[in-house]
Amino acid sequence: MSDPSLDDVAPGDDAAVPTARWTADGVCDACEAVVSWRFRDDERYVCADCKEW
Ligand SMILES: [Zn+2]
């Protein structure tokens, strides 16, 4: 721990939460439909039909 440059690494991964997520075989947290694109709805990821726009 003698290299001061290590302090340049900034914390805060929690700050950037994606609003949409692509997964090859994602499952909607609301209706359990299998969809590639899911959208963040609070703490869940739901399909476009379940997302409240
Ligand atoms: Zn759904």
mmCIF file of the protein (N, C-alpha, C, O) and its ligand, coordinates in Angstrom:
data_MODEL
# 
_entry.id   MODEL 
# 
loop_
_entity.id 
_entity.type 
_entity.pdbx_number_of_molecules 
1 polymer     1 
2 non-polymer 1 
# 
_entity_poly.entity_id                      1 
_entity_poly.type                           'polypeptide(L)' 
_entity_poly.nstd_linkage                   no 
_entity_poly.nstd_monomer                   no 
_entity_poly.pdbx_seq_one_letter_code       MSDPSLDDVAPGDDAAVPTARWTADGVCDACEAVVSWRFRDDERYVCADCKEW 
_entity_poly.pdbx_seq_one_letter_code_can   MSDPSLDDVAPGDDAAVPTARWTADGVCDACEAVVSWRFRDDERYVCADCKEW 
_entity_poly.pdbx_strand_id                 A 
# 
loop_
_entity_poly_seq.entity_id 
_entity_poly_seq.num 
_entity_poly_seq.mon_id 
_entity_poly_seq.hetero 
1 1  MET n 
1 2  SER n 
1 3  ASP n 
1 4  PRO n 
1 5  SER n 
1 6  LEU n 
1 7  ASP n 
1 8  ASP n 
1 9  VAL n 
1 10 ALA n 
1 11 PRO n 
1 12 GLY n 
1 13 ASP n 
1 14 ASP n 
1 15 ALA n 
1 16 ALA n 
1 17 VAL n 
1 18 PRO n 
1 19 THR n 
1 20 ALA n 
1 21 ARG n 
1 22 TRP n 
1 23 THR n 
1 24 ALA n 
1 25 ASP n 
1 26 GLY n 
1 27 VAL n 
1 28 CYS n 
1 29 ASP n 
1 30 ALA n 
1 31 CYS n 
1 32 GLU n 
1 33 ALA n 
1 34 VAL n 
1 35 VAL n 
1 36 SER n 
1 37 TRP n 
1 38 ARG n 
1 39 PHE n 
1 40 ARG n 
1 41 ASP n 
1 42 ASP n 
1 43 GLU n 
1 44 ARG n 
1 45 TYR n 
1 46 VAL n 
1 47 CYS n 
1 48 ALA n 
1 49 ASP n 
1 50 CYS n 
1 51 LYS n 
1 52 GLU n 
1 53 TRP n 
# 
loop_
_struct_asym.id 
_struct_asym.entity_id 
A 1 
B 2 
# 
loop_
_chem_comp.id 
_chem_comp.type 
_chem_comp.mon_nstd_flag 
ALA 'L-peptide linking' y 
ARG 'L-peptide linking' y 
ASP 'L-peptide linking' y 
CYS 'L-peptide linking' y 
GLU 'L-peptide linking' y 
GLY 'peptide linking'   y 
LEU 'L-peptide linking' y 
LYS 'L-peptide linking' y 
MET 'L-peptide linking' y 
PHE 'L-peptide linking' y 
PRO 'L-peptide linking' y 
SER 'L-peptide linking' y 
THR 'L-peptide linking' y 
TRP 'L-peptide linking' y 
TYR 'L-peptide linking' y 
VAL 'L-peptide linking' y 
ZN  non-polymer         . 
# 
_pdbx_entity_nonpoly.entity_id   2 
_pdbx_entity_nonpoly.name        ? 
_pdbx_entity_nonpoly.comp_id     ZN 
# 
_pdbx_nonpoly_scheme.asym_id         B 
_pdbx_nonpoly_scheme.entity_id       2 
_pdbx_nonpoly_scheme.mon_id          ZN 
_pdbx_nonpoly_scheme.ndb_seq_num     1 
_pdbx_nonpoly_scheme.pdb_seq_num     101 
_pdbx_nonpoly_scheme.auth_seq_num    101 
_pdbx_nonpoly_scheme.pdb_mon_id      ZN 
_pdbx_nonpoly_scheme.auth_mon_id     ZN 
_pdbx_nonpoly_scheme.pdb_strand_id   A 
_pdbx_nonpoly_scheme.pdb_ins_code    . 
# 
loop_
_atom_site.group_PDB 
_atom_site.id 
_atom_site.type_symbol 
_atom_site.label_atom_id 
_atom_site.label_alt_id 
_atom_site.label_comp_id 
_atom_site.label_asym_id 
_atom_site.label_entity_id 
_atom_site.label_seq_id 
_atom_site.pdbx_PDB_ins_code 
_atom_site.Cartn_x 
_atom_site.Cartn_y 
_atom_site.Cartn_z 
_atom_site.occupancy 
_atom_site.B_iso_or_equiv 
_atom_site.pdbx_formal_charge 
_atom_site.auth_seq_id 
_atom_site.auth_comp_id 
_atom_site.auth_asym_id 
_atom_site.auth_atom_id 
_atom_site.pdbx_PDB_model_num 
ATOM   1   N  N  . MET A 1 1  ? 0.848   -1.196  0.000   1.00 0.00 ? 1   MET A N  1 
ATOM   2   C  CA . MET A 1 1  ? 0.000   0.000   0.000   1.00 0.00 ? 1   MET A CA 1 
ATOM   3   C  C  . MET A 1 1  ? 0.879   1.241   0.000   1.00 0.00 ? 1   MET A C  1 
ATOM   4   O  O  . MET A 1 1  ? 0.645   2.157   0.788   1.00 0.00 ? 1   MET A O  1 
ATOM   5   N  N  . SER A 1 2  ? 1.888   1.291   -0.870  1.00 0.00 ? 2   SER A N  1 
ATOM   6   C  CA . SER A 1 2  ? 2.788   2.440   -0.887  1.00 0.00 ? 2   SER A CA 1 
ATOM   7   C  C  . SER A 1 2  ? 2.617   3.261   -2.155  1.00 0.00 ? 2   SER A C  1 
ATOM   8   O  O  . SER A 1 2  ? 3.322   4.250   -2.353  1.00 0.00 ? 2   SER A O  1 
ATOM   9   N  N  . ASP A 1 3  ? 1.682   2.859   -3.021  1.00 0.00 ? 3   ASP A N  1 
ATOM   10  C  CA . ASP A 1 3  ? 1.476   3.596   -4.268  1.00 0.00 ? 3   ASP A CA 1 
ATOM   11  C  C  . ASP A 1 3  ? 0.273   4.516   -4.138  1.00 0.00 ? 3   ASP A C  1 
ATOM   12  O  O  . ASP A 1 3  ? -0.860  4.034   -4.112  1.00 0.00 ? 3   ASP A O  1 
ATOM   13  N  N  . PRO A 1 4  ? 0.483   5.819   -4.055  1.00 0.00 ? 4   PRO A N  1 
ATOM   14  C  CA . PRO A 1 4  ? -0.634  6.762   -3.858  1.00 0.00 ? 4   PRO A CA 1 
ATOM   15  C  C  . PRO A 1 4  ? -1.571  6.824   -5.062  1.00 0.00 ? 4   PRO A C  1 
ATOM   16  O  O  . PRO A 1 4  ? -2.701  7.290   -4.919  1.00 0.00 ? 4   PRO A O  1 
ATOM   17  N  N  . SER A 1 5  ? -1.145  6.373   -6.239  1.00 0.00 ? 5   SER A N  1 
ATOM   18  C  CA . SER A 1 5  ? -1.992  6.461   -7.433  1.00 0.00 ? 5   SER A CA 1 
ATOM   19  C  C  . SER A 1 5  ? -3.201  5.540   -7.324  1.00 0.00 ? 5   SER A C  1 
ATOM   20  O  O  . SER A 1 5  ? -4.175  5.719   -8.055  1.00 0.00 ? 5   SER A O  1 
ATOM   21  N  N  . LEU A 1 6  ? -3.158  4.570   -6.436  1.00 0.00 ? 6   LEU A N  1 
ATOM   22  C  CA . LEU A 1 6  ? -4.292  3.665   -6.272  1.00 0.00 ? 6   LEU A CA 1 
ATOM   23  C  C  . LEU A 1 6  ? -5.523  4.408   -5.766  1.00 0.00 ? 6   LEU A C  1 
ATOM   24  O  O  . LEU A 1 6  ? -6.649  3.938   -5.931  1.00 0.00 ? 6   LEU A O  1 
ATOM   25  N  N  . ASP A 1 7  ? -5.313  5.542   -5.165  1.00 0.00 ? 7   ASP A N  1 
ATOM   26  C  CA . ASP A 1 7  ? -6.433  6.324   -4.638  1.00 0.00 ? 7   ASP A CA 1 
ATOM   27  C  C  . ASP A 1 7  ? -7.260  6.956   -5.761  1.00 0.00 ? 7   ASP A C  1 
ATOM   28  O  O  . ASP A 1 7  ? -8.350  7.469   -5.509  1.00 0.00 ? 7   ASP A O  1 
ATOM   29  N  N  . ASP A 1 8  ? -6.757  6.924   -6.978  1.00 0.00 ? 8   ASP A N  1 
ATOM   30  C  CA . ASP A 1 8  ? -7.478  7.528   -8.091  1.00 0.00 ? 8   ASP A CA 1 
ATOM   31  C  C  . ASP A 1 8  ? -8.696  6.703   -8.506  1.00 0.00 ? 8   ASP A C  1 
ATOM   32  O  O  . ASP A 1 8  ? -9.563  7.206   -9.220  1.00 0.00 ? 8   ASP A O  1 
ATOM   33  N  N  . VAL A 1 9  ? -8.771  5.468   -8.077  1.00 0.00 ? 9   VAL A N  1 
ATOM   34  C  CA . VAL A 1 9  ? -9.920  4.643   -8.423  1.00 0.00 ? 9   VAL A CA 1 
ATOM   35  C  C  . VAL A 1 9  ? -11.135 5.139   -7.656  1.00 0.00 ? 9   VAL A C  1 
ATOM   36  O  O  . VAL A 1 9  ? -11.158 5.110   -6.426  1.00 0.00 ? 9   VAL A O  1 
ATOM   37  N  N  . ALA A 1 10 ? -12.142 5.591   -8.387  1.00 0.00 ? 10  ALA A N  1 
ATOM   38  C  CA . ALA A 1 10 ? -13.311 6.181   -7.750  1.00 0.00 ? 10  ALA A CA 1 
ATOM   39  C  C  . ALA A 1 10 ? -14.378 5.130   -7.467  1.00 0.00 ? 10  ALA A C  1 
ATOM   40  O  O  . ALA A 1 10 ? -14.694 4.322   -8.339  1.00 0.00 ? 10  ALA A O  1 
ATOM   41  N  N  . PRO A 1 11 ? -14.924 5.132   -6.280  1.00 0.00 ? 11  PRO A N  1 
ATOM   42  C  CA . PRO A 1 11 ? -16.032 4.223   -5.969  1.00 0.00 ? 11  PRO A CA 1 
ATOM   43  C  C  . PRO A 1 11 ? -17.336 4.755   -6.547  1.00 0.00 ? 11  PRO A C  1 
ATOM   44  O  O  . PRO A 1 11 ? -17.350 5.843   -7.123  1.00 0.00 ? 11  PRO A O  1 
ATOM   45  N  N  . GLY A 1 12 ? -18.412 4.027   -6.408  1.00 0.00 ? 12  GLY A N  1 
ATOM   46  C  CA . GLY A 1 12 ? -19.709 4.566   -6.819  1.00 0.00 ? 12  GLY A CA 1 
ATOM   47  C  C  . GLY A 1 12 ? -20.340 3.807   -7.968  1.00 0.00 ? 12  GLY A C  1 
ATOM   48  O  O  . GLY A 1 12 ? -21.023 4.406   -8.800  1.00 0.00 ? 12  GLY A O  1 
ATOM   49  N  N  . ASP A 1 13 ? -20.129 2.507   -8.031  1.00 0.00 ? 13  ASP A N  1 
ATOM   50  C  CA . ASP A 1 13 ? -20.768 1.726   -9.087  1.00 0.00 ? 13  ASP A CA 1 
ATOM   51  C  C  . ASP A 1 13 ? -22.288 1.763   -8.968  1.00 0.00 ? 13  ASP A C  1 
ATOM   52  O  O  . ASP A 1 13 ? -22.995 1.553   -9.953  1.00 0.00 ? 13  ASP A O  1 
ATOM   53  N  N  . ASP A 1 14 ? -22.780 2.025   -7.786  1.00 0.00 ? 14  ASP A N  1 
ATOM   54  C  CA . ASP A 1 14 ? -24.221 2.021   -7.565  1.00 0.00 ? 14  ASP A CA 1 
ATOM   55  C  C  . ASP A 1 14 ? -24.908 3.223   -8.218  1.00 0.00 ? 14  ASP A C  1 
ATOM   56  O  O  . ASP A 1 14 ? -26.129 3.238   -8.369  1.00 0.00 ? 14  ASP A O  1 
ATOM   57  N  N  . ALA A 1 15 ? -24.130 4.214   -8.598  1.00 0.00 ? 15  ALA A N  1 
ATOM   58  C  CA . ALA A 1 15 ? -24.730 5.439   -9.122  1.00 0.00 ? 15  ALA A CA 1 
ATOM   59  C  C  . ALA A 1 15 ? -25.330 5.230   -10.503 1.00 0.00 ? 15  ALA A C  1 
ATOM   60  O  O  . ALA A 1 15 ? -26.339 5.849   -10.843 1.00 0.00 ? 15  ALA A O  1 
ATOM   61  N  N  . ALA A 1 16 ? -24.719 4.365   -11.297 1.00 0.00 ? 16  ALA A N  1 
ATOM   62  C  CA . ALA A 1 16 ? -25.187 4.186   -12.670 1.00 0.00 ? 16  ALA A CA 1 
ATOM   63  C  C  . ALA A 1 16 ? -26.008 2.909   -12.793 1.00 0.00 ? 16  ALA A C  1 
ATOM   64  O  O  . ALA A 1 16 ? -25.459 1.812   -12.895 1.00 0.00 ? 16  ALA A O  1 
ATOM   65  N  N  . VAL A 1 17 ? -27.316 3.064   -12.784 1.00 0.00 ? 17  VAL A N  1 
ATOM   66  C  CA . VAL A 1 17 ? -28.201 1.917   -12.945 1.00 0.00 ? 17  VAL A CA 1 
ATOM   67  C  C  . VAL A 1 17 ? -28.850 2.002   -14.313 1.00 0.00 ? 17  VAL A C  1 
ATOM   68  O  O  . VAL A 1 17 ? -29.524 2.989   -14.608 1.00 0.00 ? 17  VAL A O  1 
ATOM   69  N  N  . PRO A 1 18 ? -28.667 1.000   -15.156 1.00 0.00 ? 18  PRO A N  1 
ATOM   70  C  CA . PRO A 1 18 ? -29.238 1.053   -16.505 1.00 0.00 ? 18  PRO A CA 1 
ATOM   71  C  C  . PRO A 1 18 ? -30.756 1.004   -16.467 1.00 0.00 ? 18  PRO A C  1 
ATOM   72  O  O  . PRO A 1 18 ? -31.344 0.324   -15.626 1.00 0.00 ? 18  PRO A O  1 
ATOM   73  N  N  . THR A 1 19 ? -31.391 1.732   -17.388 1.00 0.00 ? 19  THR A N  1 
ATOM   74  C  CA . THR A 1 19 ? -32.849 1.738   -17.436 1.00 0.00 ? 19  THR A CA 1 
ATOM   75  C  C  . THR A 1 19 ? -33.379 0.581   -18.262 1.00 0.00 ? 19  THR A C  1 
ATOM   76  O  O  . THR A 1 19 ? -34.557 0.234   -18.169 1.00 0.00 ? 19  THR A O  1 
ATOM   77  N  N  . ALA A 1 20 ? -32.522 -0.011  -19.063 1.00 0.00 ? 20  ALA A N  1 
ATOM   78  C  CA . ALA A 1 20 ? -32.919 -1.162  -19.861 1.00 0.00 ? 20  ALA A CA 1 
ATOM   79  C  C  . ALA A 1 20 ? -31.770 -2.149  -19.896 1.00 0.00 ? 20  ALA A C  1 
ATOM   80  O  O  . ALA A 1 20 ? -30.605 -1.775  -19.764 1.00 0.00 ? 20  ALA A O  1 
ATOM   81  N  N  . ARG A 1 21 ? -32.113 -3.403  -20.073 1.00 0.00 ? 21  ARG A N  1 
ATOM   82  C  CA . ARG A 1 21 ? -31.089 -4.442  -20.042 1.00 0.00 ? 21  ARG A CA 1 
ATOM   83  C  C  . ARG A 1 21 ? -31.394 -5.463  -21.117 1.00 0.00 ? 21  ARG A C  1 
ATOM   84  O  O  . ARG A 1 21 ? -32.535 -5.898  -21.272 1.00 0.00 ? 21  ARG A O  1 
ATOM   85  N  N  . TRP A 1 22 ? -30.361 -5.843  -21.863 1.00 0.00 ? 22  TRP A N  1 
ATOM   86  C  CA . TRP A 1 22 ? -30.516 -6.869  -22.891 1.00 0.00 ? 22  TRP A CA 1 
ATOM   87  C  C  . TRP A 1 22 ? -29.895 -8.155  -22.403 1.00 0.00 ? 22  TRP A C  1 
ATOM   88  O  O  . TRP A 1 22 ? -28.740 -8.186  -21.981 1.00 0.00 ? 22  TRP A O  1 
ATOM   89  N  N  . THR A 1 23 ? -30.683 -9.223  -22.467 1.00 0.00 ? 23  THR A N  1 
ATOM   90  C  CA . THR A 1 23 ? -30.137 -10.550 -22.202 1.00 0.00 ? 23  THR A CA 1 
ATOM   91  C  C  . THR A 1 23 ? -30.764 -11.514 -23.194 1.00 0.00 ? 23  THR A C  1 
ATOM   92  O  O  . THR A 1 23 ? -31.924 -11.349 -23.574 1.00 0.00 ? 23  THR A O  1 
ATOM   93  N  N  . ALA A 1 24 ? -30.018 -12.506 -23.610 1.00 0.00 ? 24  ALA A N  1 
ATOM   94  C  CA . ALA A 1 24 ? -30.469 -13.415 -24.661 1.00 0.00 ? 24  ALA A CA 1 
ATOM   95  C  C  . ALA A 1 24 ? -31.753 -14.133 -24.263 1.00 0.00 ? 24  ALA A C  1 
ATOM   96  O  O  . ALA A 1 24 ? -32.630 -14.356 -25.098 1.00 0.00 ? 24  ALA A O  1 
ATOM   97  N  N  . ASP A 1 25 ? -31.862 -14.489 -23.000 1.00 0.00 ? 25  ASP A N  1 
ATOM   98  C  CA . ASP A 1 25 ? -33.041 -15.233 -22.558 1.00 0.00 ? 25  ASP A CA 1 
ATOM   99  C  C  . ASP A 1 25 ? -33.555 -14.663 -21.239 1.00 0.00 ? 25  ASP A C  1 
ATOM   100 O  O  . ASP A 1 25 ? -33.751 -15.387 -20.263 1.00 0.00 ? 25  ASP A O  1 
ATOM   101 N  N  . GLY A 1 26 ? -33.763 -13.367 -21.235 1.00 0.00 ? 26  GLY A N  1 
ATOM   102 C  CA . GLY A 1 26 ? -34.242 -12.718 -20.024 1.00 0.00 ? 26  GLY A CA 1 
ATOM   103 C  C  . GLY A 1 26 ? -35.690 -13.072 -19.747 1.00 0.00 ? 26  GLY A C  1 
ATOM   104 O  O  . GLY A 1 26 ? -36.455 -13.360 -20.666 1.00 0.00 ? 26  GLY A O  1 
ATOM   105 N  N  . VAL A 1 27 ? -36.062 -13.049 -18.470 1.00 0.00 ? 27  VAL A N  1 
ATOM   106 C  CA . VAL A 1 27 ? -37.438 -13.353 -18.084 1.00 0.00 ? 27  VAL A CA 1 
ATOM   107 C  C  . VAL A 1 27 ? -38.026 -12.145 -17.372 1.00 0.00 ? 27  VAL A C  1 
ATOM   108 O  O  . VAL A 1 27 ? -37.436 -11.599 -16.440 1.00 0.00 ? 27  VAL A O  1 
ATOM   109 N  N  . CYS A 1 28 ? -39.206 -11.742 -17.838 1.00 0.00 ? 28  CYS A N  1 
ATOM   110 C  CA . CYS A 1 28 ? -39.891 -10.617 -17.214 1.00 0.00 ? 28  CYS A CA 1 
ATOM   111 C  C  . CYS A 1 28 ? -40.205 -10.941 -15.755 1.00 0.00 ? 28  CYS A C  1 
ATOM   112 O  O  . CYS A 1 28 ? -40.706 -12.022 -15.448 1.00 0.00 ? 28  CYS A O  1 
ATOM   113 N  N  . ASP A 1 29 ? -39.910 -10.008 -14.865 1.00 0.00 ? 29  ASP A N  1 
ATOM   114 C  CA . ASP A 1 29 ? -40.154 -10.242 -13.442 1.00 0.00 ? 29  ASP A CA 1 
ATOM   115 C  C  . ASP A 1 29 ? -41.628 -10.154 -13.098 1.00 0.00 ? 29  ASP A C  1 
ATOM   116 O  O  . ASP A 1 29 ? -42.024 -10.551 -12.003 1.00 0.00 ? 29  ASP A O  1 
ATOM   117 N  N  . ALA A 1 30 ? -42.455 -9.642  -14.008 1.00 0.00 ? 30  ALA A N  1 
ATOM   118 C  CA . ALA A 1 30 ? -43.872 -9.465  -13.720 1.00 0.00 ? 30  ALA A CA 1 
ATOM   119 C  C  . ALA A 1 30 ? -44.717 -10.592 -14.317 1.00 0.00 ? 30  ALA A C  1 
ATOM   120 O  O  . ALA A 1 30 ? -45.525 -11.201 -13.615 1.00 0.00 ? 30  ALA A O  1 
ATOM   121 N  N  . CYS A 1 31 ? -44.531 -10.874 -15.622 1.00 0.00 ? 31  CYS A N  1 
ATOM   122 C  CA . CYS A 1 31 ? -45.394 -11.858 -16.278 1.00 0.00 ? 31  CYS A CA 1 
ATOM   123 C  C  . CYS A 1 31 ? -44.617 -13.103 -16.708 1.00 0.00 ? 31  CYS A C  1 
ATOM   124 O  O  . CYS A 1 31 ? -45.196 -14.036 -17.265 1.00 0.00 ? 31  CYS A O  1 
ATOM   125 N  N  . GLU A 1 32 ? -43.302 -13.116 -16.449 1.00 0.00 ? 32  GLU A N  1 
ATOM   126 C  CA . GLU A 1 32 ? -42.456 -14.276 -16.730 1.00 0.00 ? 32  GLU A CA 1 
ATOM   127 C  C  . GLU A 1 32 ? -42.344 -14.582 -18.216 1.00 0.00 ? 32  GLU A C  1 
ATOM   128 O  O  . GLU A 1 32 ? -41.963 -15.692 -18.589 1.00 0.00 ? 32  GLU A O  1 
ATOM   129 N  N  . ALA A 1 33 ? -42.668 -13.617 -19.066 1.00 0.00 ? 33  ALA A N  1 
ATOM   130 C  CA . ALA A 1 33 ? -42.447 -13.802 -20.493 1.00 0.00 ? 33  ALA A CA 1 
ATOM   131 C  C  . ALA A 1 33 ? -40.946 -13.756 -20.769 1.00 0.00 ? 33  ALA A C  1 
ATOM   132 O  O  . ALA A 1 33 ? -40.201 -13.032 -20.108 1.00 0.00 ? 33  ALA A O  1 
ATOM   133 N  N  . VAL A 1 34 ? -40.519 -14.535 -21.749 1.00 0.00 ? 34  VAL A N  1 
ATOM   134 C  CA . VAL A 1 34 ? -39.116 -14.541 -22.126 1.00 0.00 ? 34  VAL A CA 1 
ATOM   135 C  C  . VAL A 1 34 ? -38.885 -13.479 -23.194 1.00 0.00 ? 34  VAL A C  1 
ATOM   136 O  O  . VAL A 1 34 ? -39.391 -13.585 -24.311 1.00 0.00 ? 34  VAL A O  1 
ATOM   137 N  N  . VAL A 1 35 ? -38.126 -12.468 -22.841 1.00 0.00 ? 35  VAL A N  1 
ATOM   138 C  CA . VAL A 1 35 ? -37.862 -11.363 -23.756 1.00 0.00 ? 35  VAL A CA 1 
ATOM   139 C  C  . VAL A 1 35 ? -36.384 -10.993 -23.688 1.00 0.00 ? 35  VAL A C  1 
ATOM   140 O  O  . VAL A 1 35 ? -35.724 -11.190 -22.667 1.00 0.00 ? 35  VAL A O  1 
ATOM   141 N  N  . SER A 1 36 ? -35.885 -10.461 -24.781 1.00 0.00 ? 36  SER A N  1 
ATOM   142 C  CA . SER A 1 36 ? -34.476 -10.060 -24.814 1.00 0.00 ? 36  SER A CA 1 
ATOM   143 C  C  . SER A 1 36 ? -34.279 -8.725  -24.106 1.00 0.00 ? 36  SER A C  1 
ATOM   144 O  O  . SER A 1 36 ? -33.337 -8.547  -23.334 1.00 0.00 ? 36  SER A O  1 
ATOM   145 N  N  . TRP A 1 37 ? -35.181 -7.797  -24.383 1.00 0.00 ? 37  TRP A N  1 
ATOM   146 C  CA . TRP A 1 37 ? -35.070 -6.474  -23.768 1.00 0.00 ? 37  TRP A CA 1 
ATOM   147 C  C  . TRP A 1 37 ? -36.004 -6.363  -22.581 1.00 0.00 ? 37  TRP A C  1 
ATOM   148 O  O  . TRP A 1 37 ? -37.203 -6.619  -22.690 1.00 0.00 ? 37  TRP A O  1 
ATOM   149 N  N  . ARG A 1 38 ? -35.450 -5.983  -21.461 1.00 0.00 ? 38  ARG A N  1 
ATOM   150 C  CA . ARG A 1 38 ? -36.262 -5.722  -20.287 1.00 0.00 ? 38  ARG A CA 1 
ATOM   151 C  C  . ARG A 1 38 ? -35.957 -4.324  -19.784 1.00 0.00 ? 38  ARG A C  1 
ATOM   152 O  O  . ARG A 1 38 ? -34.860 -3.802  -19.982 1.00 0.00 ? 38  ARG A O  1 
ATOM   153 N  N  . PHE A 1 39 ? -36.940 -3.727  -19.134 1.00 0.00 ? 39  PHE A N  1 
ATOM   154 C  CA . PHE A 1 39 ? -36.809 -2.349  -18.670 1.00 0.00 ? 39  PHE A CA 1 
ATOM   155 C  C  . PHE A 1 39 ? -36.894 -2.315  -17.153 1.00 0.00 ? 39  PHE A C  1 
ATOM   156 O  O  . PHE A 1 39 ? -37.647 -3.068  -16.536 1.00 0.00 ? 39  PHE A O  1 
ATOM   157 N  N  . ARG A 1 40 ? -36.116 -1.436  -16.574 1.00 0.00 ? 40  ARG A N  1 
ATOM   158 C  CA . ARG A 1 40 ? -36.076 -1.363  -15.126 1.00 0.00 ? 40  ARG A CA 1 
ATOM   159 C  C  . ARG A 1 40 ? -37.358 -0.732  -14.592 1.00 0.00 ? 40  ARG A C  1 
ATOM   160 O  O  . ARG A 1 40 ? -37.772 0.333   -15.051 1.00 0.00 ? 40  ARG A O  1 
ATOM   161 N  N  . ASP A 1 41 ? -37.978 -1.388  -13.628 1.00 0.00 ? 41  ASP A N  1 
ATOM   162 C  CA . ASP A 1 41 ? -39.167 -0.868  -12.975 1.00 0.00 ? 41  ASP A CA 1 
ATOM   163 C  C  . ASP A 1 41 ? -38.941 -1.022  -11.479 1.00 0.00 ? 41  ASP A C  1 
ATOM   164 O  O  . ASP A 1 41 ? -39.177 -2.088  -10.911 1.00 0.00 ? 41  ASP A O  1 
ATOM   165 N  N  . ASP A 1 42 ? -38.482 0.049   -10.847 1.00 0.00 ? 42  ASP A N  1 
ATOM   166 C  CA . ASP A 1 42 ? -38.005 -0.018  -9.479  1.00 0.00 ? 42  ASP A CA 1 
ATOM   167 C  C  . ASP A 1 42 ? -36.891 -1.041  -9.382  1.00 0.00 ? 42  ASP A C  1 
ATOM   168 O  O  . ASP A 1 42 ? -35.834 -0.848  -9.983  1.00 0.00 ? 42  ASP A O  1 
ATOM   169 N  N  . GLU A 1 43 ? -37.088 -2.099  -8.660  1.00 0.00 ? 43  GLU A N  1 
ATOM   170 C  CA . GLU A 1 43 ? -36.007 -3.068  -8.482  1.00 0.00 ? 43  GLU A CA 1 
ATOM   171 C  C  . GLU A 1 43 ? -36.171 -4.275  -9.394  1.00 0.00 ? 43  GLU A C  1 
ATOM   172 O  O  . GLU A 1 43 ? -35.408 -5.238  -9.304  1.00 0.00 ? 43  GLU A O  1 
ATOM   173 N  N  . ARG A 1 44 ? -37.185 -4.220  -10.285 1.00 0.00 ? 44  ARG A N  1 
ATOM   174 C  CA . ARG A 1 44 ? -37.424 -5.362  -11.148 1.00 0.00 ? 44  ARG A CA 1 
ATOM   175 C  C  . ARG A 1 44 ? -37.041 -5.023  -12.581 1.00 0.00 ? 44  ARG A C  1 
ATOM   176 O  O  . ARG A 1 44 ? -36.857 -3.857  -12.931 1.00 0.00 ? 44  ARG A O  1 
ATOM   177 N  N  . TYR A 1 45 ? -36.925 -6.054  -13.399 1.00 0.00 ? 45  TYR A N  1 
ATOM   178 C  CA . TYR A 1 45 ? -36.767 -5.861  -14.831 1.00 0.00 ? 45  TYR A CA 1 
ATOM   179 C  C  . TYR A 1 45 ? -37.942 -6.539  -15.520 1.00 0.00 ? 45  TYR A C  1 
ATOM   180 O  O  . TYR A 1 45 ? -38.138 -7.750  -15.408 1.00 0.00 ? 45  TYR A O  1 
ATOM   181 N  N  . VAL A 1 46 ? -38.720 -5.732  -16.234 1.00 0.00 ? 46  VAL A N  1 
ATOM   182 C  CA . VAL A 1 46 ? -39.958 -6.235  -16.828 1.00 0.00 ? 46  VAL A CA 1 
ATOM   183 C  C  . VAL A 1 46 ? -39.947 -6.016  -18.337 1.00 0.00 ? 46  VAL A C  1 
ATOM   184 O  O  . VAL A 1 46 ? -39.157 -5.228  -18.857 1.00 0.00 ? 46  VAL A O  1 
ATOM   185 N  N  . CYS A 1 47 ? -40.843 -6.731  -19.038 1.00 0.00 ? 47  CYS A N  1 
ATOM   186 C  CA . CYS A 1 47 ? -40.946 -6.582  -20.481 1.00 0.00 ? 47  CYS A CA 1 
ATOM   187 C  C  . CYS A 1 47 ? -41.663 -5.281  -20.828 1.00 0.00 ? 47  CYS A C  1 
ATOM   188 O  O  . CYS A 1 47 ? -42.188 -4.594  -19.952 1.00 0.00 ? 47  CYS A O  1 
ATOM   189 N  N  . ALA A 1 48 ? -41.676 -4.957  -22.108 1.00 0.00 ? 48  ALA A N  1 
ATOM   190 C  CA . ALA A 1 48 ? -42.263 -3.683  -22.543 1.00 0.00 ? 48  ALA A CA 1 
ATOM   191 C  C  . ALA A 1 48 ? -43.753 -3.624  -22.203 1.00 0.00 ? 48  ALA A C  1 
ATOM   192 O  O  . ALA A 1 48 ? -44.278 -2.550  -21.909 1.00 0.00 ? 48  ALA A O  1 
ATOM   193 N  N  . ASP A 1 49 ? -44.433 -4.767  -22.241 1.00 0.00 ? 49  ASP A N  1 
ATOM   194 C  CA . ASP A 1 49 ? -45.868 -4.792  -21.954 1.00 0.00 ? 49  ASP A CA 1 
ATOM   195 C  C  . ASP A 1 49 ? -46.151 -4.498  -20.486 1.00 0.00 ? 49  ASP A C  1 
ATOM   196 O  O  . ASP A 1 49 ? -47.192 -3.930  -20.154 1.00 0.00 ? 49  ASP A O  1 
ATOM   197 N  N  . CYS A 1 50 ? -45.241 -4.876  -19.618 1.00 0.00 ? 50  CYS A N  1 
ATOM   198 C  CA . CYS A 1 50 ? -45.459 -4.697  -18.188 1.00 0.00 ? 50  CYS A CA 1 
ATOM   199 C  C  . CYS A 1 50 ? -44.908 -3.370  -17.682 1.00 0.00 ? 50  CYS A C  1 
ATOM   200 O  O  . CYS A 1 50 ? -45.292 -2.894  -16.615 1.00 0.00 ? 50  CYS A O  1 
ATOM   201 N  N  . LYS A 1 51 ? -44.009 -2.783  -18.453 1.00 0.00 ? 51  LYS A N  1 
ATOM   202 C  CA . LYS A 1 51 ? -43.422 -1.516  -18.034 1.00 0.00 ? 51  LYS A CA 1 
ATOM   203 C  C  . LYS A 1 51 ? -44.482 -0.427  -18.037 1.00 0.00 ? 51  LYS A C  1 
ATOM   204 O  O  . LYS A 1 51 ? -45.211 -0.257  -19.014 1.00 0.00 ? 51  LYS A O  1 
ATOM   205 N  N  . GLU A 1 52 ? -44.560 0.315   -16.922 1.00 0.00 ? 52  GLU A N  1 
ATOM   206 C  CA . GLU A 1 52 ? -45.476 1.438   -16.834 1.00 0.00 ? 52  GLU A CA 1 
ATOM   207 C  C  . GLU A 1 52 ? -44.750 2.679   -17.303 1.00 0.00 ? 52  GLU A C  1 
ATOM   208 O  O  . GLU A 1 52 ? -43.892 3.207   -16.596 1.00 0.00 ? 52  GLU A O  1 
ATOM   209 N  N  . TRP A 1 53 ? -45.089 3.149   -18.495 1.00 0.00 ? 53  TRP A N  1 
ATOM   210 C  CA . TRP A 1 53 ? -44.375 4.269   -19.099 1.00 0.00 ? 53  TRP A CA 1 
ATOM   211 C  C  . TRP A 1 53 ? -44.813 5.603   -18.537 1.00 0.00 ? 53  TRP A C  1 
ATOM   212 O  O  . TRP A 1 53 ? -44.301 6.644   -18.947 1.00 0.00 ? 53  TRP A O  1 
HETATM 213 ZN ZN . ZN  B 2 .  ? -44.029 -8.794  -18.635 1.00 0.00 2 101 ZN  A ZN 1 
# 
